[in-house]
Amino acid sequence: MVMKFGSSTMFLREKPVARALEAIARAGFAAADVWLEHLWQSNESAETILRHARALGLILTLHAPNRDVNICSMNPGIRRESVRQMEESLVMAARLEAPVVVMHPGFLSSTRDSLQHAWESLFEVVAALDANAASYGLRVGIEAMEKQSKAFFVTPTDLQRFCGWTLRATGLTIDLAHAQTVMEPRDFLAQTPADRIFHAHCSDSSPQQTHLPLGSGVLDLPAALSALGKRFDGIVILEGYVTGQGEQIVPANANY
């Protein structure tokens, strides 16, 4: 299997998305992950970004909003708005001709909330989004999150539960740094159904910080990427934002 590597535009979120794409292409990456929040901030049109990406030879993927959204929220208004933004992400991905949309799975509003209710909410939302994604010809990768008190879509057991659902266009986004918070990424991948991995994220990490530029943490990146490459041949997006250092980190990540 041969993976393609790309970079998140959020490394350069202080700049317009078009400028971020130029830096990513200059570094030699094959793909760029456009965060919808970055696109909202820069106020550039999807059509402009698509033309620019084509001229640069970049494949685009889209990351749905994740700030202040929770598709499993116990607050009905927040949940409705969060789902609406996920639906908007599908429309934007279609306009960008991005084959994959990354979405976060939501989280418990409180550590006292019912896990069963969270899973039921996730299934209800994902089933509806899955039908829409299929109609657009898109794939959705629900991201396995890092181990935190209110996260419930984290472990291989969680992912296996998800993979038991009948879905047409929805699978998983595996984040190697998130996996590291649970167990060795190689072991995590060995317990994850390979045919349901639609997308992947990679960054270095440490016990103090989950996402770091490559080579600046303790994650065994060669081993983790080797294990991923035996089970996945899609796009791996590099992450690890550091304020104001995107121009240096993007090419450094490519060199690594």
Phi, psi and omega in degrees: 000143180237116178273152172254139182254142178220179182228145174290141175290344183291345171302331184238041186292346176285348182249164174300156180300320180302319179292323177297319178298320180297317179295321180293318178293320179301324181285347177099011180286155180270341188214161175223136176261109181274120174279128182301325178297325176295318180294320175299316182297318184277342177061034175267150181279153178300322182295320178296316181293320179297315178300318181294317180297318178299316181297329181272352181076028182259137166279138178254140163238167183233135174256120179293160179302146176226355180275125176061022176242150180203102184289353177246018184300144173284345177274114186301322181293317179293320179297314181300314181293323178297316179295320178301320180290328174294320177296321177297325178298321178296318178298316181294320179298319178298319179293327179276355185056037178274123185287338185229138174242127177266130177230143173277150188275359187085178185204167177294137175291331178214150178294348178269357181289162181281124175298321181298318178296320179298315179295321178296320178296316180299315181297316180301314182291312183295322180299318179292316179294324180300317179297318179293318179299317180298322180293333178271352184075028182255162169243141178248131176249107176284126190275127172290125190266171177284160182288112178216166189297326184256004178276141179230359179245079197227308191268164174304326177297320176299316182291324177295322176299313178300318183290351174280348178281148177271108182226144184271322191231011186239130177222219188242148162250121179262127177250115185297326178289323175296316179302323181300334179285349181255312183192179175303130182306326178299319179290321178302312181295323181297336181259006183252129180302116186297326184288350179256003176276111183260341188199162180213150174240148179219134168206167171281171180203166175215168177299336182272333185214127186290319185244123179221158172301153182299137178086002182246010179231206185242000181292136177281083186297315179303317180292318182294316180290326176297316179296319178296316183296340177280348185235358190208136179232029180261213185262131175251119181261128178277138178230181180124048184301137171230127187309124173074006184245014183300321182298331179272320187288321183301307178292328178296320176297318179297319179295321179300000000 
